[in-house]
């Protein structure tokens, strides 16, 4: 069965389907309708499911595929992969319908199951370099546990927000780790005159600042963190990530759509950090930074990576057509409309949210239309995978 031949196939497909369904469902709820079920509702469901539903599916598909390349050892396929997919699907259903305890348990189990699936080849191959990926999945799991405990009343309700912010900070770190590996490598390999650079001090400061932001965000739930200290580290992180990106020579990629999508998406990371600093000073409305990160950086980079890895691992040429460019541009417009809504047109905030949601939905609908046959059919070169 081609769909279970390699991890990217079912998880990219399900992530796209979920993206098309979840945002319209959230907009209906925002407009006054109720999501059926008796566990999470409204914004609680939306914020959790876009991270631990949509983003977790893409992360799973990417890691189950990439770890096989990194280690030269197999990752789950067939029935084992089907088991992981079933666990993710069951969690999505229960998160909407309940019961709460079953939903929390099944949802929490997914990321540890994924971690075990990739830890086996990483450990067997003594792939020490990628132990950090397992650490990221572990911290992401803890954030999910914290959110469910807050939702159940076992922790103060404020810990739900702390957990969601921590989860996004962890994904930012994962983006920095993976992006720092693949974006300059792809640019260097595809563009003859490009010479992407890694400066150790910039790497340490830019990625280290993201780790400090994560720790400070969690610690301030118990210990007061001076706003000026948090502001400084946000500015350091934003500047560091911007410098890091420029060192990769992103403008060399402008002639190759499948290539330039990656630095364009990554550029949203320093932008979101800068907006977060501006939010702290009440210069831009609350919520601006989080959508620059979630739609701009996370979803855009995930879409660009899904396109590239799906084409490459199905034996197809790494060439973007109108569908790829159209889907990516629609997603950029969704991010721009969403982050500008409260600042430029506060009187039309609801309408701007709807427009952003429609653009998001169209982006992933185009992606799904283009990649359904790629993900569900065997490789065109006859090789396994």
N, C-alpha and C positions, 0 to 999 in steps of 0.2 A: 504494500500500500504506500504510494508515493508520499502521502500526507504525513506519514509517520517515519519517513526515511531519515530525517534529520530535524533537530529541534527548531530551527528557524521556520519550518513550514507551518506546523499547526499554530504556533504561538504568534507569528506575525499575522496570520490569517485571523485568528481570534481577536487579536489586539485591534485590528482594523474594523472588524464587525462591531466590537464593543465600543470603539470610538464613535461609530456612526449611530449607535443606539443610545449610549449613555448621555451624550450632551443634549440631544433633543429631549430625553426624559428629564434631565435636570432643568431645562428651560420650561417645560410644562409644569414642573414642580414650583419653579420660581414664579411663574405666572399665576399660581394659586391652586394648581392641581396637586393631588397627593400621589406619591409613589405607593403602589400596593405593597403591603407587608407590615411587619410589626417589629422590625429591628431599627436600622438606621433610616432616617428620613431627610429630605431636603439637602441643605448644605453639608450636613454630616455625612450623608451617603455620597454626595458628589466629591467632596474633598478626599474621602478615604478611597473611593473606587477609582479615581483617576490616578492615584499613586499606586495602590496595592492591587488594582485590577488591571488597568491599561498599561501603566509603566512597568509593572512587574512582569506582565506577559512579554513585552518587548525585551526586557532584560533577560528573561529566561530563554527566549529564542536566540538572542545574540550569544549568551554565554554557552549554551549547549552546543552551539556551532563553533564558536571561536576557540573554546577550550580544546576541542578536538584538533584544531590546527596548531594551537600553542604547545600541546603536549605530544601530539602524534598518537594519542590513545583514544579509544572509542568513548563516546558519551551515549546516554540512553537513546534507543530507537525502538520501533515496534511497540510491543506491549508495555515496556517500561516507560517509554515516552508517552504512550496513551494513558498510563496511570497518572503521570504528572499533569497532563492536559485535563483529565477527569477531575483531579483535585482542584485545579484552578476554576473549572466550570462550576463545580459544586459549590465552591466558595462564593462565586458571583451570584448564584441563585439564592443561597442561604442569607447572604448579606442583605438581600432585598426582602426576602420573605420571612426570615427567622426559621426556627427559634433562635434567640440571641446566643445562648451558650454553644449550640452546635455551629452557628455561623462563625463565632469568634474562634472556636477550636479549629475548624477546617481551614479558615482563612489564615490563621497563624501557622499552620503546618506547611503551607505551600513553600515559603521561602527556605525553611530548613531542609525540606525535601530536595529543592533545587540545589542548595549548598552541598548536600551529600552527593548528589548526582555529579557535580563537577569537582568535588573534593577528591573523589576516588582517582580519576585520571591525573589530577594535579599532584596528588601525593605519590601515586605510582611513578609518575615521570619526574619526581623530585623538582617540580616546576616552582621553585621557591619564589620567583618573581611574582607569581600570581596568588600567593597567599593573601595579599592585600585585598583581592577581590572577595575572598571568603570572609575576611573581616568586615567588609562593607555589607555583605549579605547578613552577617550576624547582627550588626548594629541596626540595619533596616528591620530585622525581625523584632528587636527590642522596641523599636519605635512603634511597630504594629501592636505589640503586646500592650504597650502603654496606652495606645489609643483605645483598645478594646476594654481595658480596665477602667479607663475614664468613662467610657460610654456605659459601662455596667454599674457605675457608682462606686466601684472599689477604690478608685482614686478620685480626687477632686476634678470636676469637669474641666478646669483650666489645663489639666495635663493632656487633654485631647489636642488642644492647640499646640502645646509644646511638642507633642509627639509628631504631629503633622509637619511642623516646621523642621524638626530634627530629621524626619524622613526626606524632606526636600533637600536639606543640607547634605545628607548622605548621598543622595542621587547626584547632587552637584559635584561631590568629590569623585563619584564613579565616572561622571562625564569628564572631569579633569584628568583622571587616570587613563581611561580608554581613549578619550580624545587626544591626549598628549602622545599617545602611542600611534594611533592610526592616521590622524589628520596630516601631520608632517610627513609620515611615511608615504601616504598616498600621493601627496603633492610632489615629494622628492622622486618617487618612482615614475610618475606620469609626465612630469614636466622636466625636460632635459636640463634647462638652464636654472632650475630652482635649486637652492641650497638651504633647506630649512635648518634652523639652528636650535640647539638646546643649551641654555646657559644654566649651570647647576644652581647658582644663587637665585635666579629667577624662578626655577622649578621649585626650590625649597620654599621661597617666600610665598609664591602664588598658591601652591597647593597647601602649604602649611597654614596659610591664613584661612583657607576654607575649613580646615580641621579645627582651628581656634574658634571660628564662628559657630561650628556645630557644638563644641564643648561649652562655649559661653552661653549659647541659647538654651542648653539643658540646665546648666548650673544656675542661671538666673531665676529658675523656678524656686530655688531655695535660698540663694545668696544674691544680694543686690550687685549688679554689674553696672559700673558707671557708664552712663550714656555716651560720654566722650570717648571712653575706651572702646566701646562697641563701634562707634562711628569711625574711629581711626582704623580699626582692623577691617571694616568694610571697605574703606577707601583703599587701603593697602591691597586687599584682595582684588578689587576692581581694576586698579592700575596694574597689578601683577599679572592678572589674567589677560588684560589687554596687551601688555608688552609681550607676554608669552605667545599670544596669537600672531602678533606682527613678526616675531622671529621665525614663524613658520612660512613666511612669505605667501600669505593667502592670495594676494593679487595675481600671482603667477597662475592661479587656477581659473582665472576668469573665462578662458576659452572653452572650458569643459564643464557643462552643467552638473554632471554627476559628481564632479570634484568640488566646484565652488559652493555647492549646497552645504558641504561640511563646515568650512570656515564661517559662512554666513550664519549657520545655526549656532556654532560655537560662540560667535560674537555676542549673542544674546546673554551669555553667562556674565561677562563683565558689565554689560548694560544693566542686567537685573541687580547686580551687586551695587552699582552706582545708584540705581533707583531706590534700593533698600536704604542706602545712606541718606538720600534725599527725603525718604519717608520719615526717617528718624528725626529729621529737622522740620517735619511738617511742610515741606516745600511741594511735595506731590501727594495726592490722596492715598490713603491706605488701600492696599490691594493691588496697586500698580506693579510693584516689584514682583509679587508672587506670580502674576500672569505673564510678565516678561520672562520669568524663569520657566514656568510650566508649559506655556504654549510656545514661546519663542525659543528657549534653549532646549528643554527636555523633549517636547514633542517633535520639534523641527529636526533635531539631531537624530532622534529615533527614526523618523520617517526617512531621512537621508541614508542612514545606515541600513534600514530595512531594504530600501531600493537596491543599494550597492551589493549587500550580501546576498539578497535573493537572486539577483542576476548572476553574480559570480558563482554561487554554490548550485545554480541550476544549469551551469555550462553555457550561459548566454553572454554575449558581448557586454562589456561595461560601458554602455552608451545610453544616455537619457534621451527620451523622446518628448513629444509635446505633453503626454500624460504625466510624466514625472515632473517636468518643469511646472505644468499647470497645478498639480497637487501641492507642490512645495510653495509656489507663489500664493496660492489660496491660504495656506497655513500662515505664511508671513503676514498677509492682510488680516487674518483673524487675530493674530497677536497685536498688531498695530492698532486695530479698531478697539480691542479690549483694553489696552493700557492707556489709550488716549480718551476713552469714554468719559471718565469722571473728571478729567482735567479740562477738556475742551468743550464738552457738551453735557454738563451735569443734568440739564433739564431733559435730555434724551437718553439718560443712562440705560433705562430698560430697553429701549429700541436698539441702542448700540450693542448691548449684551446679546440680543437676539441676532443681530447682523453678524457679530463675531461667531456665535454658535453655528449659524448657517454656513459661514465660510469654512469653519472647522469641519463640519459634517460633509460639505462638498469636497474638501481636500481629501478626506479619507475614503469617500465614495469613489473618487477618481482613482485613488491608490488601489482600492479593492477591485475595481473593474479591470485595471491593468494587470494586477498581480495575482488574481484568483487562478488563472491557468498556470502561471509560473509556479505557484506554491502547491498546487494540487496535482500536477503532472510530473512524470519522471524527468530527470535531467535529459537535455537534448543530445548530450554526447554519450549517453548510455552508461556512464559511470554511476556507482552507488552514491546516494546522498540526496 
